Amino acid sequence: MASIRNFGGIHQELKDTVHAWCPRPGGWQTLRFDHGLWEYEYLSGLVGWTTAPACVADVADSGIALLTGLGTDGQRWRAWLNLDNAAALLTEEPEDLDDVSLWVGTPEFTEAVRHKRAELDEDVPAAAEEALLWAATAGIPTTAQQPRIEELLRSQETFVEDLFRKLLDELGLPRAAQLLPDS
């Protein structure tokens, strides 16, 4: 998903797979791309072409998302949604492990995930501050407070798509008029 203004300068391959999602007033667009087509380097090109800030949520199975925001000034911010799932995904496996399935669920795995979750949680205040700065720099009138953004970034809501929408709303983007059915 990407939330941007004046969207139009993307590669034709992406245009063929983009679907409107939660339209927002004021020229902001929220779009959904088919799975696996968004690449991180598209964000810089998108911001450069549109001369507008953008925020992308790379969603995996509705249970985890990596958010990346980029302003026209080059300022980036990143955050994970659903820190428990992100921690499980990002926990490094022991090098001598032959079968990952034998490690998952062990006390050692649980401790490694707990440690990674704590590391991710430490990053939340800075990510919330950077997200608010991104919104302000983008000219988005926001009354959001950092603790509320932190709360959303720490949320364990099941569907990260809904959490992403709530985060954009809280950051001050015009509220989506209605949800569109999946295409």
N, C-alpha and C positions, 0 to 999 in steps of 0.2 A: 504494500500500500504506500502511496505517496500523497502527501498533502502539499499542494503547491498552487501558485497563481499563474495564469497565462500559460497553461500547459499546451505544448504543441510541437516542440522541437526534438522529439525523440526519434530514435531509429524506427524505420518502418516495421521491422520485426517485432518491436515492442508495441507499436501502435495497433498491430493486428491482434494483440492479446490483452489489451487494456479494457477495463470495464469501469463505468462510473460507479462510485460507492459513496453513499452519504453526501450528496451535493451540499455545498456551503455557499451562502450568499457572499457578495462582495468580490467576486472573481476568484475565490479560492476553490480549488478542486481537490477532491479526494478520490483517488483512483485505486483500483485493484488490478494487479498484474497476475497473469497465470503463473502458477508455481514454477520456481526455478529460473525465471527469465531476468530478474533484476540482478544487476551486478553493482558492487560498491562504487566502481569508478564512474558509473552513469550519473551519480549525484553531482559531481563537479561540473560535468557537461550540461546537466539539466539546469543548474543554477546559473551557469554562464550564459546559456542560451536564453533563458526566461528573464534573466536579471531580477529574479525573485528568490527568496529563501525557500528551502524545501526541507521536509522531514520525511524519512522513510522508515517504515517498520517492516523488517524482514521476518515474516511470521512462519513458524514451523508447527504444523498440526494444531493450530489454535492454542497451544499450550505454552509457547515461548516466543519471544520476539526480541530482536536487537534493533533498537532505535538509533538512527543517525540523523542529526539535523545539521544543515549547512546554511550559513547566511551568505549574503552577497559580499560580506567583508572577509570571507574565508574562515570565519569562526565555526568550528565544529563542536558538536556535543554528541555523546553516545550514552546509552543506558539500556539495560535489559528489562524486559517485562517478565514477570513470574520468576523471581530469583531462585526459588527452589528447583525449578526445572532447568534454569540456566546453570546452576551449580552442578547439577547431575551431569549435564552435557559437557561442561568445561572441566570437570575433574579429570586429571591426568591418570591414566592407567599405569600400573607398575610395569617397568620395562620387561621383566621376566615373565609376564603373563601370557600364556598361550591361548586361553579362552576367557574372553571378557565376561561371559555369562556366569563363570564360576566366581568372579569377583563381586559382581553386582549383588547387593543384598547382604554382603558380609559386614561384620562390625568395622573392618578397616575401610570398606567403601563408604559406609555411613559416616564415619569420622572424616574421611577425605571430603565428602560432600558438605558436611557441616562446616569444615574449615573454608572451603571455597565459597560457601554461602555467606560466611562472615566477611570474607574479602570483598565480595560483590556488594554487601550491605554498606561497607565502609565508603564505597564509591557513590552511594546514592545522594548525599548532600551536595557534593560537587556537581553531579549530573543535573540535579534539580536546579541549582543555581545557574548552570550553563544553559539549561532549557529556557529558563525565565529570561536570561540575557538575550538568547536567540529570538524569543518572541518580541522583546522590547526593541531590539535592533531591526527586526522585520517590520516594525511599525504597528504591531498588533497591540491594541489597547487591552491590557490585562490588569486585573485586580487580584490575580492569584497570589497566594502566599507560598513561600518555599515549603513550609511543613505540609501543605496540601499536595504539592507536587511530589514530595518525598513519599507521602502516603500512597499515592497512585503508583509510584515506581516500586514500592514494596508490596503492593497488593498481590494476592494469590488468586485473583479472579480467574475462573476457568477459561474464559475466552479472551485471549489477549487482543483480538480485534475490537471488542467492546471497551477494553481498558485503553487501547490506543485512542479510540474516539473520545473517551472521557478525558484523557490527557490533553488532547487538542482543544477540547471545549474549555478545560480549566486554564490552559495557556492563553486563552482569549480569542481563538479563532471563532468566527461567526458560527453559531450552532447549526448543525445539519438540519435541514428542513424535514427530512424524512429518510428512512432507511430504504434502500432499493433492494429488491430481491436479488439473490445471486444469479448471475448470468451463466 
